[in-house]
């Protein structure tokens, strides 16, 4: 891990880890809400039960958050995971009507919370592109 990558890795890692832990403690109502939003954007997810989906998503977020936080995971590996994860979230944002202005990528008030994932994508790509030496 490069010293310069420490701040973005800590910020995104802590955020994603926290979100994952919350999902692991999520109830059935939360599972239905998260699953519904994801399945609307990615129809193949409709076949996964909501509680199972929330648990798997929580495990994935905890794993990714931890990978970003621990220094022995190389920047490129952590960045690859972050890029894939945030790319999926941005895909959901772009596929969901009402999250962005028609014919535009700019968010509506309903899409603002998800549109911020573009920053995680930028951090992920930056980590992948970084040199491995400090």
Secondary structure as GFF3:
##gff-version 3
##sequence-region A 1 134
A	DSSP	alpha_helix	3	24	.	.	.	ID=ss1
A	DSSP	alpha_helix	28	41	.	.	.	ID=ss2
A	DSSP	three_ten_helix	43	47	.	.	.	ID=ss3
A	DSSP	alpha_helix	50	69	.	.	.	ID=ss4
A	DSSP	alpha_helix	75	95	.	.	.	ID=ss5
A	DSSP	three_ten_helix	109	111	.	.	.	ID=ss6
A	DSSP	alpha_helix	112	115	.	.	.	ID=ss7
A	DSSP	alpha_helix	117	129	.	.	.	ID=ss8
###
